[in-house]
Amino acid sequence: MNAAPADQIRLLDVQGLDVRLQQLAHKRKSLPEHAEIESLTKDLTQLRDLLVAAQTEESDCGREQTKAEQDVDQVRQRATRDQQRLDSGAASPRDLENLQRELVSLAKRQGDLEEIVLEVMERRESVQERVTELTERVSAVQAKTDDATARRDAAQGALDAEAASVTKERELVAGSVPADLLKLYEKLREQQGGVGAARLYQRKCEGCHIELNITELNDVRAAARDAVVRCENCRRILVRTSESGL
């Protein structure tokens, strides 16, 4: 394949722009905010799970407290009715004796139930404090996540804008390269990890960084100026310049 030396030089410009696009894509993928957001999201998920568990426990304590308070109220009402009957004296001595015994039993029952109410209230208060603490921690981590997301989006936006500009420039430069030369370059670039053309600088291929031996140098020297030569080591297009050392 033959191509004007100037076209081959422009191919290096295309390669440089392609490398820049690769760098921008890598930088976009490797933004520190990605790992930060991932870590914060993991923390946020764990905290929200703990918060839901605490809220559920608080709700359960609330129902338990309501039930215990209702039990206390029922015992009080029963004791009030018994006391009224006892005070009225409108019962047989045996019934009055039974009422007295029942009032003693109800008083003990009421005391036991009130202890349960206090225990549940204390437990509920502790859980409510936990809910408040977790709610504040969730809000704090969410704020950090939002900040990291905003920073990531801003960084990605800047990189995307630069990539769009480089892509446009690449299209213009590539459009001035002969189609057959560009096609070969694209094929080699895909095969060679993103580098399809390399400069021959000081007798060394800048694609594989291997210095050409004397036989290879003589072959390159003997090639016509418009011949598209390839590196014998990496098979990339080898572009000759005034600094090639030939």
Disulfide bonds with the S-S distance in Angstrom:
none
